[in-house]
Amino acid sequence: INIVYKYDDTQAAIALFGTPTIVGDTVRFLPPSFRAESLNGAGTDIATANFIFTEVYSKSGDDIMKIEVIEFGDYDIDNDAEVEASVLLTASSNDFSNPLDFTSGSDMFAATGDSGGQQTWLMDASINPEEDFIFGPANNIALSLQNTLKAIADYPDENAWIQKKLSLVASTVAVPVPAAAWLFGSALGLLGWVRRKSG
């Protein structure tokens, strides 16, 4: 286990996301009732929640290189109703001297018209804090996972529902540059500077 995830277990999002299970460096959510449903032309029903990890960091102190979320669920549409699902993954630095270090990734699913029965949907989004952070290290971040589900049925003969069944959040850490390689690179740079100065 290289990655540590910390979160507030009283946050409201747990009601929809469920309590996360951490297996190795991967977080798994099995939502108990993350669902939007509109029946008999009831209009638009929206279910949304934002789960926050207050700290995500590597035990070794290495920068976090990639975080990816994969989500799927199912839906059903009668006639000309609609469903939508979206995911927004956002990371920001916990080094408050570098407040502008943040990155985000997103994805969206949408379907309209009669689905012909129950169907499945899939989304994924990824971020790379190690590459995207400009001002400081990416070895301790705050991570938010926001989901929104919509079911839209505007007429009496329309029905729609969509639900999320699983989220997987996986992360990896960057391999630090060995000290010897850094010194070698510095020596080459210094040698080039001396040559230019003497030339």
Solvent accessible surface area in square Angstrom, and as a share of the most:
residue,aa,sasa,rsa
1,I,135,0.69
2,N,78,0.40
3,I,3,0.02
4,V,32,0.19
5,Y,15,0.06
6,K,93,0.40
7,Y,62,0.23
8,D,70,0.36
9,D,100,0.52
10,T,111,0.65
11,Q,32,0.14
12,A,93,0.72
13,A,8,0.06
14,I,32,0.16
15,A,74,0.57
16,L,43,0.21
17,F,0,0.00
18,G,9,0.09
19,T,89,0.52
20,P,11,0.07
21,T,62,0.36
22,I,72,0.37
23,V,96,0.55
24,G,32,0.31
25,D,35,0.18
26,T,43,0.25
27,V,0,0.00
28,R,97,0.35
29,F,0,0.00
30,L,102,0.51
31,P,17,0.11
32,P,93,0.59
33,S,71,0.46
34,F,2,0.01
35,R,86,0.31
36,A,0,0.00
37,E,65,0.29
38,S,1,0.01
39,L,82,0.41
40,N,106,0.54
41,G,22,0.21
42,A,80,0.62
43,G,19,0.18
44,T,77,0.45
45,D,54,0.28
46,I,92,0.47
47,A,14,0.11
48,T,73,0.42
49,A,15,0.11
50,N,61,0.31
51,F,0,0.00
52,I,75,0.38
53,F,1,0.00
54,T,69,0.40
55,E,51,0.23
56,V,0,0.00
57,Y,54,0.21
58,S,5,0.03
59,K,133,0.56
60,S,82,0.53
61,G,42,0.40
62,D,26,0.14
63,D,39,0.20
64,I,0,0.00
65,M,76,0.34
66,K,87,0.37
67,I,0,0.00
68,E,50,0.22
69,V,0,0.00
70,I,70,0.35
71,E,0,0.00
72,F,79,0.33
73,G,1,0.01
74,D,4,0.02
75,Y,23,0.09
76,D,36,0.19
77,I,1,0.01
78,D,55,0.28
79,N,62,0.32
80,D,104,0.54
81,A,1,0.01
82,E,67,0.30
83,V,1,0.00
84,E,40,0.18
85,A,1,0.00
86,S,38,0.24
87,V,3,0.02
88,L,72,0.36
89,L,0,0.00
90,T,39,0.23
91,A,0,0.00
92,S,43,0.28
93,S,11,0.07
94,N,36,0.19
95,D,54,0.28
96,F,172,0.72
97,S,90,0.58
98,N,24,0.12
99,P,102,0.64
100,L,121,0.60
101,D,3,0.01
102,F,123,0.51
103,T,13,0.08
104,S,64,0.42
105,G,14,0.14
106,S,77,0.50
107,D,51,0.26
108,M,117,0.52
109,F,40,0.17
110,A,63,0.49
111,A,23,0.18
112,T,100,0.58
113,G,19,0.19
114,D,92,0.48
115,S,23,0.15
116,G,69,0.66
117,G,32,0.31
118,Q,112,0.50
119,Q,71,0.32
120,T,107,0.62
121,W,6,0.02
122,L,115,0.57
123,M,1,0.00
124,D,69,0.36
125,A,5,0.04
126,S,52,0.34
127,I,9,0.05
128,N,40,0.20
129,P,0,0.00
130,E,71,0.32
131,E,128,0.57
132,D,58,0.30
133,F,15,0.06
134,I,142,0.72
135,F,118,0.49
136,G,23,0.22
137,P,65,0.41
138,A,1,0.01
139,N,49,0.25
140,N,46,0.24
141,I,0,0.00
142,A,26,0.20
143,L,2,0.01
144,S,23,0.15
145,L,1,0.00
146,Q,68,0.30
147,N,0,0.00
148,T,26,0.15
149,L,0,0.00
150,K,64,0.27
151,A,0,0.00
152,I,30,0.15
153,A,0,0.00
154,D,87,0.45
155,Y,141,0.54
156,P,108,0.68
157,D,89,0.46
158,E,12,0.05
159,N,37,0.19
160,A,1,0.00
161,W,39,0.14
162,I,0,0.00
163,Q,42,0.19
164,K,4,0.02
165,K,91,0.39
166,L,29,0.14
167,S,0,0.00
168,L,58,0.29
169,V,1,0.00
170,A,44,0.34
171,S,7,0.04
172,T,70,0.41
173,V,32,0.19
174,A,13,0.10
175,V,135,0.77
176,P,82,0.51
177,V,108,0.62
178,P,90,0.56
179,A,78,0.60
180,A,76,0.59
181,A,51,0.39
182,W,162,0.57
183,L,107,0.53
184,F,133,0.55
185,G,40,0.38
186,S,50,0.32
187,A,57,0.44
188,L,97,0.48
189,G,48,0.46
190,L,112,0.56
191,L,83,0.41
192,G,24,0.23
193,W,131,0.46
194,V,69,0.40
195,R,162,0.59
196,R,173,0.63
197,K,146,0.62
198,S,93,0.60
199,G,99,0.95
